[in-house]
Amino acid sequence: MEVYSPLVKPYANRPKKRLGQHFLRDTGIIDRIIRWIDPRSGDMILEIGAGNGALSSRLAPAVARLVAIELDGDCIPRLENALEPYESAAVVNADILHLDLMQFIPAKWNPQQRLRITGNLPYNIATAIIEKILHCSLPVNDMIFMVQTEVAQRIIASPGSRQYGYLSVHCQHHSDVCLGFKVSPSCFVPRPKVSSSMVSLNPKQVPKDPDFESNFESLTKAAFSHRRKTLANSLGKNALFGPVVNSILQLSGIDGSRRAEDLSVEEFETLTRIYKENFKSDRTATS
């Protein structure tokens, strides 16, 4: 049995605050993350923010293909060194937010493999990364991320709770979500001021109507744009939905005096369907 030090080796490069870097150093937590991901021999894993390879080097020998994406060029030599023993691993120096996933992933992926995405996401762009992947139409099996605990709680929040908002509705509309375990700030270098948590999103494998999705996003954003106002008032202030808001609410059977944070994901889907089937004009929904 291999015995690991409680901490990974010190990092050669200094973490960069502007990139939101907090390198995971506790090997016990890394082991726990690996168990939660449960990598299999038929998986292709896209790892976002691979850093110095602490997680990558554990994933690579367990999967068919690992693509480790890292923006910080200073991390690349150490990451390449960590993955050098594994022919099936590739290192990509790139910004995930600027990658065209619809072109990038198919070029490196065998469709017979289970496509999975993971990573310790930078706090400052975690929600942008998650939203980008949710908009991708590729058959992603699951996403398992470490994010700021506050973000994780927003993703899995239920209607009526303080954390429930647009991100909750957006993620739960597209995926089945699950909150994992917390990770203490002491497990990172440098030590962040907040705790982190693991969260998983399992995309719903159903056909998507781009027109419906566009309207769903626009309507949900409009509903949450004025949190203290009623649903009727919030939608009423929107140029797209305002002229027909009373008719949408009446046909849906949803009380316009309720607030957006009290509506379920299914009710937002109902509002969108009513709008699309009865009032959608030639105008394109905008965010």
N, C-alpha and C positions, 0 to 999 in steps of 0.2 A: 504494500500500500504506500502511495506517495504521501509524504508529509509536507504541508505547505506552511510557510511562515505566516503569522497572522496579518502581516502587511506585505503588499507587493513592494518591489524594489523602488527606491527613490527615482523620480523622473528627471531625465536629463534636461528637459526644456521647462521653462517657467510657464505656468498656466496664464492665459491671457484673459483679463477681465472683460475686454470688449467682445470676446467671443463667448462669454458666459461659461468658461471652462471650469469644471470641478471634477478632477480625476478621481475615480473610484479606486480606493487603495486597500479595502478590507477584503481579503480573500474568502473569508467566511460568507460575506454578503454576495460576493461574486459566485460562489458555489450555489448559494440559495437561488440566485437569479437563473443560473443555468438549469437548476432543477425545475424552476417554474416555466422556463421556456420549453424545456423537454425537447431538445433538438434530436431529429431523427435522420437516418441515412438517406432518406429520399427528399430531404428539404433543401431548398435554396433560401439562404437567409441574406437579406440586405440589412447591414448594420449601419445605422446613422450615427455619426459622431464617434468613430471608433477610437479616437485619441491615440494612446500609446499601445493599444492592443490587449489590455487586461481581460476584456470579455472576448475579443476576437480569437485569441489564442486558445480559449476553451471551446469555442463554437466550431472552429475550423475542422478539427479532427472528427467531429461527430456528424457532419452534414455533407451532402453531395457537392454543395457550392456555397461559398461565402464571399460576398462582395462587401468590403469594408470601406465606407465613405468617410473621409475626413477633410475638413476645410483647411485646417492649420498645417501649412507646409513644414513647420518645424517638427510636427509629430510624425511625418511620413517615414523618415528613415527608421525610427524605432518601431513603427507599426509594420513596415516591410520586413524588418528583421524578425519580429515576432511571428509573422506568417510565412516566412521563407520556407519552412519545412513542408508546407502544405500546397501541393500543386493545384488543388481545387480552389484556393483562396486568391482573391484579387484585391488590390488596394487602389482606390480611386481618390485622387486629390481634387475635390470639387465641393461646391456649395449645393446642398440638397434642394434648396429653394429655387435654384436656377437650373436644375436638371429637368429635362423633358422625360419624365418617367415612362411615358408611352413609347418612347424610342429607346431609352437607356436600358430598361429592364428586359424587354424581349431579346435584346442583343446578347444578353448574358444568361438567359434563363431557358432551360428545357421545360416545355409545358407539362411534361410528365412529372416534374418535381413540384412539391408543395411550396408555394411562394409565401414567404414569411418576412416580416419586417420588425426590427428591434432596435434598441439603442438607448443610451443615456442622453436624453435630449437637453440641449442648452436651455436654461430657464427662459431666456429672453425671446426665443423663437419656437418654443415647443408647440404652442397652439397653431401657429402658421404651418408648421411641418405636418401636424396631424390633419389639418383641414386640406392641405395639398394632397395628401395620400387618399383621403376620403373621396376627393373629387376624381381620383384616378379610376378608370374603368377596368383595370386589370384584375384578374381573380385572386386578390390577396387573401390568403387563408386566415391570417391573424396578424395583429400588431401588438407587440409587448414592449412597453416603454417605461423608463423611469423618468418621472417628471416631478415638478414641485408639488407637494401634497395638496396645496390649494387648487392647482389645476386638475389633479386627479379627482378631487372631490367635486369640482364643477362638472367634469365629464360624466360622473355616475350619479349626479344629484337627481332627486325626485321632485316632481311638481310641488310647489308650496314651500320648499326649503329656500334658505337664504342664498345657497350656491347655485340654484337652478337658473339657467339663462340660455342665451342663444347657443353657446358651446354645448351645453347638455343636450338640447333638442337636436342639434346638428349631428352630434356623435351617435346619439341613440336612434335617430332616424336611419342612419346608415349601418349601425353595428349593434351587436350585443356587447355590453360593456361589463367589466368586472374589476373591482378594486382589489389590489394585492396587498403586500406588506409594506410597512414604512421602513425607511432607511435613515438612520441618524446622520446629522451633519458631521459627526466625528469620523465617518467612514470615507470622507473625501479630503482631497488636497487641491486647492485650499478649502478650508471648512466654510460651507455656505451658512448664511444666517437663518435659513429655513430648512425644514425637513423635506425629504423626498419620499415618493411612493411609487410602487409599481402599479401599472394599470394595463389591462388588456382590452383590445377592441377586436371583435370577430365580425368582419363585414358580412352583411346579409347578402347571400348569393342569389339575388333576384334581378331580373332585367330592369334597367333604369330608363325612364323617359326623360331625356335632357330638358324638354320644355317644362315638365312637372318639377324637376329638380331645381331649375332656375327660378320658377315661381315660388317654390317652397322656401328657398333660401331668402328671396326678397321679402316674402310675407313674414317670415319668422324674424328677420332683422328689423322690419318695420314695427312689429308687435313689441319687441324689446327695446325699441329706441327711446321710449319714454316709460321707464319702469313704474313710476308712481301713478301713471294715468291708466284709465280703463282700456280694455282691448279696443272698444269702439273709438275712443279718442286717439289712441296711438295709430291705429290703421287709418283713421279719418284724416290724419295729418299727412299721410303719404299720397303723393300725386297719383300713383298707380291704383291703389286700393281705395282711396278716400271716396271717389264718386260712387262706388258700389258697396261700401262697407256694410250698410244696413241690410241690403239684400243678401249679402254673403252670410251674415250672422243669422238672419231669419231662416234661410234655407238650410243652414247647418244645424240649427237648433241650439246654438251656443249663445249664452247670455253675454251681451256686449259690455255689461257692467263688471265682468270679471277682469282680472289683470293677467297679463301674458304669463307671469310666473306660476299661475294656477292651472294653466292648460296642460294637458298631457301631450305627448308627441303625436298620438293618434288623432287628437283634436286639431293640431296644426296640420296634419295630413288631410283631414276632412275639409278644413277651410281652404286649403290649396286646391283640392279636387273640385270643390264647389265653384271656386273662382275660375279654374281652368275650363270646366265644362260649360259654364254659363256666361262668363263675362270676359274671357280672354280675348283681347282685340289683337290687331296686327302688331301692336307695340310690344317690344321685347322687355321683359321684366329686368329691372336694374337693381343692384344692391343698394 
